[in-house]
Amino acid sequence: MTQKLTDHSRLCLHTITTKPWSLQQCIDGYNRAGIPAITVWRQALEPQGLAASAKMLKGSSLRVTSLCRGGFFPAATADGRAKALDDNRKAIEEAHAIGAPLIVLVCGAVPGIALPEARKMIADGIAAVLPEAQAAGVKLAIEPLHPMYANDRSAVNTIRQANDLVQEIGSRQVGVAVDVYHLWWDDTLEQEIRRCGKAGSLMAFHVCDWLTPTREFLNDRGLMGEGCINISQIRGWVEAAGFAGDVEVEIFSTELWQTDQTQFVERIKQAYLNHV
Ligand code: ZN
């Protein structure tokens, strides 16, 4: 049995979880709720721009856990792949500016490009932007995505593939983000988390829950405890592998976005203590 979490000192909210809120509303709302950390989705930077966003975040007491997201490296044309690299360089600049030590990579996939070829483009893409990431002091975490996204969002679908990729790249700057939503079903999960631990490459831990039925691929994730994922057991594995960082709540849910977000944040805090 994993020991229960007794306070919110490691709780981080992704701004996408409270999508109806602007960045400033997220900062204020998380502060009011006593949540110490924030992960920023890049779209939350757009309305007020990077400089103003950085000022808001640096003026707040929130710890910035990561920037979501870079990646989407595969493309059918050389021009498309070059554009993807530019966008990742921009993400590195943004992470540096807002004080995020980490960028989460949704690696990308394109219908019509075979998965092995897409994975090669991903490895090449990460290697290409690695010098900029190093210079900015920003780490890159490969987030394997559930296989239901293999055709259009990520060709990296298991933690083993992510670990292999990290090993192939061979830089301490690149590691793995474990998201329970994407990985809970994998019978090698515990073993591969241990492998991450040995390599020192476990960089992020994301939680939400898997609803049955899942009515829609993207925006029907559950609050922790509403679904079937063995979240606290997975947290135990992650911690046994040496991870002591923030536990990031990342819930894409059209249904929950329609509720009162202040009350929703309180529900998250409760679910965090009861089910993470
Ligand atoms: Zn995630």
Residues whose N, C-alpha, C, O or C-beta is under 5 A from the ligand:
A	BS01	ZN	D179 H206 E250
